[in-house]
Amino acid sequence: MLKIGIIGAGRIGKVHAESISKYVKGAEVKAIADLFLNEETRKWAKSMNIQHVYNDYHEILNDTEIDAVLICSSTDTHSSISIEAIKAGKHVFCEKPVDHDVAKIKKVIEIVGNSKCKYQVGFNRRFDHNFRTAKDAVQAGKIGTQHIIKITSRDPEAPPISYVKVSGGMFLDMTIHDFDMVRYLSGSEVEEVYAIGGVLVDAAIGEAGDIDTAIITMKLKNGAMAVIDNCRRATYGYDQRAEVFGSNGSIEIGNDAASTAVLSTDTGVVAEKPLLFFLERYMQAYANEMREFVEAIVNDTDVPVNIVDGLEPVIIGLAAKKSLAENRPVKTTEIKSVFGL
Ligand SMILES: NC(=O)c1ccc[n+]([C@@H]2O[C@H](COP(=O)([O-])OP(=O)(O)OC[C@H]3O[C@@H](n4cnc5c(N)ncnc54)[C@H](O)[C@@H]3O)[C@@H](O)[C@H]2O)c1
């Protein structure tokens, strides 16, 4: 039985613990650590049969029985805990983003490269049934030569301002999933980015130095073009759609809803709203990503989302930030050259 320790018992740490206990065979969560433990978390851990609950994550790193750790703490801790965990010989699943600072991600890449540890990054949408079906069709050549990739990604509600202030900005916090999706669906790299954005949802987000609405266009290495539209608030729910269009046709994915029922009456035609937010929409995807992480360790195969997949969307995000600030297209090589990449 593979033994796992979770660092960070917040929203996503609890989701992964529950996925492992319900859906992942051959693995169990032995311990969980969080700086700020309360009675509720302790009770929850007990209900999950997690043997140890610590304040200090080093207790997990020092436990020789633990094979792998999930880093689910706040983003500013990811790269340093990654390095410590690999040095302690643990396989690592690290939530996105690995860091906002490319220099720090480079250090993680170096340490991972010199170890035998697996290192997977938490881009969960790659494990979603809709996105995966689209990717498989593109990869099988069904749409022919790629021309345009379109991604719509809108949250049902904006996060609290306290979160916005430490999030690294919308591009590195929210759009980062969409940048990953452009790479995943196309199988290609982003060469150039042009972003426009504004504050249309909540003035406080602007006062905190961020934007809440954006359109980002990209040129890809394979010759295709991509466009992402983002908004921090969509009144009808979590809007997650995509299309890949090419020389032979297109593949389009829509939102998931609680049911496919459509009510038609003399006043109109009504369907279900999209599932509310990421915990509802991507629950199965989170379980799949945990299963594939465990399988990569047990079978000693490549992880499905590696450290380079963790780096590239951060570079695209930094290019988008620069593009917005300077109102011009920015090549990803411009960002990479600053970091000697
Ligand atoms: N892949 C996804 O869909 C997804 C979804 C949500 C969050 N995330 C990422 O997961 C991370 C956590 O997000 P969240 O929403 O669960 O946040 P959260 O605030 O609910 O939980 C984070 C937890 O980490 C704990 N923590 C912080 N520093 C710690 C340390 N040094 N040692 C131990 N615990 C520590 C905090 O006390 C908190 O309980 C973020 O990086 C976020 O970007 C990813």
The ligand as an SDF file (V2000), in Angstrom:
LIG
                    3D

 44 48  0  0  0  0  0  0  0  0999 V2000
   -6.0250   22.5270   -9.3220 N   0  0  0  0  0  0  0  0  0  0  0  0
   -7.0710   23.1810   -8.8700 C   0  0  0  0  0  0  0  0  0  0  0  0
   -8.1580   23.1140   -9.4130 O   0  0  0  0  0  0  0  0  0  0  0  0
   -6.9360   23.9810   -7.6080 C   0  0  0  0  0  0  0  0  0  0  0  0
   -8.1020   24.3670   -6.9210 C   0  0  0  0  0  0  0  0  0  0  0  0
   -7.9650   25.0870   -5.7350 C   0  0  0  0  0  0  0  0  0  0  0  0
   -6.7110   25.4200   -5.2760 C   0  0  0  0  0  0  0  0  0  0  0  0
   -5.5970   25.0620   -5.9840 N   0  0  0  0  0  0  0  0  0  0  0  0
   -4.2520   25.4210   -5.4960 C   0  0  0  0  0  0  0  0  0  0  0  0
   -4.0420   24.7300   -4.2750 O   0  0  0  0  0  0  0  0  0  0  0  0
   -3.3730   25.5700   -3.3420 C   0  0  0  0  0  0  0  0  0  0  0  0
   -4.2310   25.6620   -2.0720 C   0  0  0  0  0  0  0  0  0  0  0  0
   -5.4840   26.2460   -2.3920 O   0  0  0  0  0  0  0  0  0  0  0  0
   -6.7770   26.0840   -1.4500 P   0  0  0  0  0  0  0  0  0  0  0  0
   -7.8880   26.6830   -2.2090 O   0  0  0  0  0  0  0  0  0  0  0  0
   -6.8870   24.6920   -0.9360 O   0  0  0  0  0  0  0  0  0  0  0  0
   -6.3530   27.0650   -0.2700 O   0  0  0  0  0  0  0  0  0  0  0  0
   -6.7860   27.0370    1.2420 P   0  0  0  0  0  0  0  0  0  0  0  0
   -6.4300   28.3760    1.7980 O   0  0  0  0  0  0  0  0  0  0  0  0
   -8.1670   26.5040    1.4100 O   0  0  0  0  0  0  0  0  0  0  0  0
   -5.8040   25.9300    1.8910 O   0  0  0  0  0  0  0  0  0  0  0  0
   -4.4170   26.0990    2.0140 C   0  0  0  0  0  0  0  0  0  0  0  0
   -4.0170   25.5050    3.3610 C   0  0  0  0  0  0  0  0  0  0  0  0
   -2.5930   25.4520    3.4290 O   0  0  0  0  0  0  0  0  0  0  0  0
   -2.2290   25.7370    4.7630 C   0  0  0  0  0  0  0  0  0  0  0  0
   -0.8180   26.1350    4.8050 N   0  0  0  0  0  0  0  0  0  0  0  0
   -0.2620   27.2810    4.3710 C   0  0  0  0  0  0  0  0  0  0  0  0
    1.0670   27.2590    4.5810 N   0  0  0  0  0  0  0  0  0  0  0  0
    1.3470   26.0440    5.1410 C   0  0  0  0  0  0  0  0  0  0  0  0
    2.5290   25.4070    5.5850 C   0  0  0  0  0  0  0  0  0  0  0  0
    3.7200   26.0140    5.5150 N   0  0  0  0  0  0  0  0  0  0  0  0
    2.4390   24.1700    6.1070 N   0  0  0  0  0  0  0  0  0  0  0  0
    1.2410   23.5260    6.1930 C   0  0  0  0  0  0  0  0  0  0  0  0
    0.0840   24.0870    5.7920 N   0  0  0  0  0  0  0  0  0  0  0  0
    0.1430   25.3320    5.2820 C   0  0  0  0  0  0  0  0  0  0  0  0
   -3.2020   26.8270    5.2000 C   0  0  0  0  0  0  0  0  0  0  0  0
   -3.2900   26.9040    6.6170 O   0  0  0  0  0  0  0  0  0  0  0  0
   -4.4940   26.3530    4.5500 C   0  0  0  0  0  0  0  0  0  0  0  0
   -5.2690   25.5500    5.4380 O   0  0  0  0  0  0  0  0  0  0  0  0
   -3.1320   26.9040   -4.0500 C   0  0  0  0  0  0  0  0  0  0  0  0
   -1.8350   26.9230   -4.5450 O   0  0  0  0  0  0  0  0  0  0  0  0
   -4.1330   26.9040   -5.2020 C   0  0  0  0  0  0  0  0  0  0  0  0
   -3.6500   27.6160   -6.3320 O   0  0  0  0  0  0  0  0  0  0  0  0
   -5.7080   24.3370   -7.1170 C   0  0  0  0  0  0  0  0  0  0  0  0
  1  2  1  0
  2  3  2  0
  2  4  1  0
  4  5  1  0
  4 44  2  0
  5  6  2  0
  6  7  1  0
  7  8  2  0
  8  9  1  0
  8 44  1  0
  9 10  1  0
  9 42  1  0
 10 11  1  0
 11 12  1  0
 11 40  1  0
 12 13  1  0
 13 14  1  0
 14 15  2  0
 14 16  1  0
 14 17  1  0
 17 18  1  0
 18 19  2  0
 18 20  1  0
 18 21  1  0
 21 22  1  0
 22 23  1  0
 23 24  1  0
 23 38  1  0
 24 25  1  0
 25 26  1  0
 25 36  1  0
 26 27  1  0
 26 35  1  0
 27 28  2  0
 28 29  1  0
 29 30  1  0
 29 35  2  0
 30 31  1  0
 30 32  2  0
 32 33  1  0
 33 34  2  0
 34 35  1  0
 36 37  1  0
 36 38  1  0
 38 39  1  0
 40 41  1  0
 40 42  1  0
 42 43  1  0
M  CHG  2   8   1  16  -1
M  END
$$$$
